[in-house]
Amino acid sequence: MNLRRTIRSRLRSLAQSRAVRREIDEELRLHLELRTAENLAAGMSPEEAARAARKRFGNLQSVREECREKRGANLGEATLQDIRFGLRMLIKRPGFTTAIVLTFGLGIGLNTAVFSAVNAVLLQPLPYPAPEQLVQVLKNAQPPWEINPEMTAMLGVRETLAWAEENRVFSQIGAYEWQGANLTGGNEAERVDCAKVSSSFLSVLGVPPMLGRGFLPEEDRPGGPAVAILSHGIWQRRFGSDTNVLGRTITLDAKPYTVVGVLAPTFHFTAQYDLLIPLALSQGKFAMPRVIGRLKSGVSLVQARVALDTIYQRARDPKEKGQVVLVGMHEHVVAGSRLSLLIYLGAVSFILLIACANVANLLLARAAQRRKEIAVRLAIGAGRLRIVRQLVTESALLAGLGAALGLLLAFWGKDLLHIFIPDLPTLPMDARVLAFTLLLALFTGLLFGLAPAWESSRISLNEALNEDGRVTGTTGRRQHRLVRLLVLAQVGLALVLLVGAGLLAQTFLRLRGVDPGFRPDHILSMTIVLSEPKYPEARSRAAYFQHVIERLRALSGVAAVGANAMLPLTQFRMTYSGLEIEGQTAPAPGEYRFLRCGIVNGDYFRAMGIPLKKGRSFTDDDQAGEPEVALVNESFARRYFPHADPIGKRLGSGKDAMTIVGVVGDERLAVESPAEVQIYRCYLQAGAGVMSLAVRTHGDPAKLAGAVRSAVLSVDRDQPLYSLMTLDQRLADSLRPQRLNMLLVGTLGALALGLSVVGIYGVLSFSVARRTHEIGVRMALGAERGDILRLVIGEGLKLTLAGVCIGVFAALGLTRLLASLLWGVSAFDPATFAGVSALLIAVALIACWLPACRAAKVDPMTVLRYE
Amino acid sequence: MPTTLPLIQLENIEKVFLTDEVETHALSGVSLEIRHGDYVSISGPSGCGKSTLLSILGLLDSPTSGKYELRGEPVEHLDYAARSRVRNREIGFIFQSFNLIGDLTVWENVELPLTYRGLTKEERRERVDEALAKVGMTARAKHYPAQLSGGQQQRVAVARALGGRPSILLADEPTGNLDSKNGDAVMALLRELHAEGATICLVTHDPRYSRDAQKTVHLFDGQIVDGEMPAIT
């Protein structure tokens, strides 16, 4: 009988055991009748024929039993019996059961919670029809785009239009571009995130608006009607879910738009957009759109890439280089979260393994207590597999209860997960998560129940039947070896987690200890982006900010007001790529010299606490029309004028050339990035449309938020300020990923340490119990308490050291996966490895102490009398 | 009912235990024949190999060499599963320390070996009830072993051995953990079972109980030194 038939037959027996038994009886009766008939035909009398048939057949009951056994006719009943007995055993030992269910529950719960995040972020398909056909078109970019990897998604107008015109691989193609805008009218001006999209955008995604319509092709042309589609969120928040909103006019950057649609609440794209407006691309107009497409059926990603690249190479700007890259839309959306989530999943799976090792140890200890029972069962005819099945049923019951508890913990714990990973979407406990939990329970129940079960079934019958309850002989030694192996694995796994936690903690602490070059305390910061139509010229923009700065300076409690178009810790960056520097040779063709450029007021450096090292800062005399001046930072001075005074040197050429008038200290734009070579221009001369303000206060800056907002809006109520927060808060936010990584992995590391300590304690207790007699003899022969303490602690220490060695090797292999999350510390940092190992050994020593003390208190007289 | 074939035939059985570099000869050249309905007693001083011989007879252990036939079939090289099956169907064990399972009731203890073979629930119930009735423990069916006296526990162990309707009962010092009154009662029960046709092999060092047997095998240093057939009194 092949395996499939056997399994089918067993499953049938499980469900219809009575029918199977009836069939067997019927078959046997037919055999007997056939033989009787043969005997009758051979001339025997009916009685003689029946008797001869029975005799030839053998013991009918034995044959029946054998047939039932072979076809598993009693499988269902036996399974029920195992479950019933298993439950009874668990109820009779509540302490043992609780310990295991809690351990399983913790491990399974953690894994389920993190898996629910993986499921929601990485495994859920995008909420569009046939999402697998959606692709994001990227460019394998060459300089200058390498400044920002995010720009690989940004493409040129030429190729975007060419693809829209010529592509044969997409059934539909669409483009979009982010744009911030000031939404005015109604209550208060608001800074909103807009997606400028092509008219085909919603059709590519396959999601029509909930109200109204998408954009028409004629609206997606330069000079076309100004129309907008509201997101569900802004429709609710700003328009009170008014279904008559269609046709109403809203004002974006001082330009009126007619609302033509409202998106469904389920609409979710790569980012949360408040509004959609037409992209209206045209040749010659500057834009950096991103492109999405829906693959025609039968077209592979590779074919599409080749086709789009051919078009791109023909259409691209000749100065540009690069190749087209296509990635599935889902892949593109989840790429940023993948590594962290997989690391978290890896970490919690380590916890589960450690927890399971503890469970296996408990089961082994329990099996040692049940040796006699198992020996009796084996002696009276239970097969080894039958014993294994019974014991595995018990561990599966425990895993099942653990899974139920784990599900409950995960249900509560997923809210906790939102604290660690705030950007997570809602985590549904759907069929996939339930199936994962079920599989996990089955896997853990089988894997960690099987080893103790198999080990138990291998006992020496003679030895076990005749012993008095003590675990001795080869079986005890074998079991103890297995227990020690499990503890070794536990310590190793815990060390890997702790090293990971240590490296992430170092990263966070080092980042927090970085001197950013400015003093973030007592500073309230915010950003204002002026509407271009209302402030089209540099002069009017400069005048607006001058008014704002004056109003803020006049507030009581304000010490200084700084303004910078490129305030550290904000998203704004400005870069010169071809500025001439007096005395420096120009870069070779195809090469670029990048210079960060801040546009600031004179008080910026005082407000931020950045020292003026040489020369002067900007003054009110540095007005537009006056000679252009600039400041440079120390990095600039070091790089370009290492042996000369930069003051008086010129930057740029012709009428726009600037003279360097001062040198200031370096400031980091982001904590994790070193200070860059930077120049500063005066805002009165440069007239930036985007400025962030840094208001240094005498007292708590947060308390001035209301007054600051009013002061800014009093200049022009249609220019909203946003991102109003203290610089300390901004700094903390910029370190949030590192802090969360440290907290999450650190918590898991601590948990792993705790579980391992329990494991070490358990194995030593087991060992002491096993060796009580030996210890008694040693003491009778003159061993002192100190000798016994050393004996037991030495055993624990050896175990821990071996586990630490294994863990160090495993960590050396695994921590490299963390490399991209680390800063200022190597994935192989010897101090972290040494510190964590020392911590583990110290905690393990504490875990060894209690069993060692118990061993030292053994009374030799009692033990020998017992013998 | 005696047949021409012996139930058990041992020929030149050797059992050697290896511990590190030390060889211990527990049995040397033991030959023995047990027929249906026999009552055989194995006796000898402590360490002479009685229990080892009983373990080999009960397929709890394998001989190092020699021939072991059960119902004319060689069993010395059966695999683990086959030995379990033979033990379950052909052999009933009665241990010195009863070896009842504390977490099972009396009824469940007797039922236990029957659950390892293809019997229906009804068939098991019938056999368990019959076995308990035979040893006079029906009234205690729902009790747990800890609630019984030593003698009662041994009666339950006998019932467990009988439930499977084995070809032979192997009793290893069944009175070793009992006082003389309970010991006598258990031995009377075995006598009764033998009188009803059961084949019994008893390990004992008590000469009073050896006398119950039709055949006594004396072991010394792992060898049979004498075999006699005392008259049944």
HADDOCK unambig.tbl for C-alpha pairs under 7 A between the chains (distance, minus, plus):
assign (segid A and resid 65 and name CA) (segid B and resid 117 and name CA) 6.40 0.50 0.50
assign (segid A and resid 65 and name CA) (segid B and resid 118 and name CA) 4.29 0.50 0.50
assign (segid A and resid 65 and name CA) (segid B and resid 119 and name CA) 6.20 0.50 0.50
assign (segid A and resid 66 and name CA) (segid B and resid 118 and name CA) 6.53 0.50 0.50
assign (segid A and resid 68 and name CA) (segid B and resid 118 and name CA) 5.16 0.50 0.50
assign (segid A and resid 69 and name CA) (segid B and resid 117 and name CA) 6.56 0.50 0.50
assign (segid A and resid 69 and name CA) (segid B and resid 118 and name CA) 5.11 0.50 0.50
assign (segid A and resid 74 and name CA) (segid B and resid 118 and name CA) 6.30 0.50 0.50
assign (segid A and resid 373 and name CA) (segid B and resid 101 and name CA) 5.82 0.50 0.50
assign (segid A and resid 376 and name CA) (segid B and resid 99 and name CA) 6.51 0.50 0.50
assign (segid A and resid 379 and name CA) (segid B and resid 60 and name CA) 6.69 0.50 0.50
assign (segid A and resid 380 and name CA) (segid B and resid 87 and name CA) 6.22 0.50 0.50
assign (segid A and resid 380 and name CA) (segid B and resid 88 and name CA) 5.41 0.50 0.50
assign (segid A and resid 380 and name CA) (segid B and resid 113 and name CA) 5.65 0.50 0.50
assign (segid A and resid 381 and name CA) (segid B and resid 84 and name CA) 4.46 0.50 0.50
assign (segid A and resid 381 and name CA) (segid B and resid 85 and name CA) 5.74 0.50 0.50
assign (segid A and resid 381 and name CA) (segid B and resid 87 and name CA) 5.25 0.50 0.50
assign (segid A and resid 381 and name CA) (segid B and resid 88 and name CA) 3.98 0.50 0.50
assign (segid A and resid 381 and name CA) (segid B and resid 113 and name CA) 6.32 0.50 0.50
assign (segid A and resid 381 and name CA) (segid B and resid 116 and name CA) 6.63 0.50 0.50
assign (segid A and resid 382 and name CA) (segid B and resid 84 and name CA) 6.10 0.50 0.50
assign (segid A and resid 382 and name CA) (segid B and resid 116 and name CA) 5.61 0.50 0.50
assign (segid A and resid 383 and name CA) (segid B and resid 81 and name CA) 5.52 0.50 0.50
assign (segid A and resid 383 and name CA) (segid B and resid 84 and name CA) 5.56 0.50 0.50
assign (segid A and resid 461 and name CA) (segid B and resid 60 and name CA) 6.42 0.50 0.50
assign (segid A and resid 462 and name CA) (segid B and resid 60 and name CA) 6.84 0.50 0.50
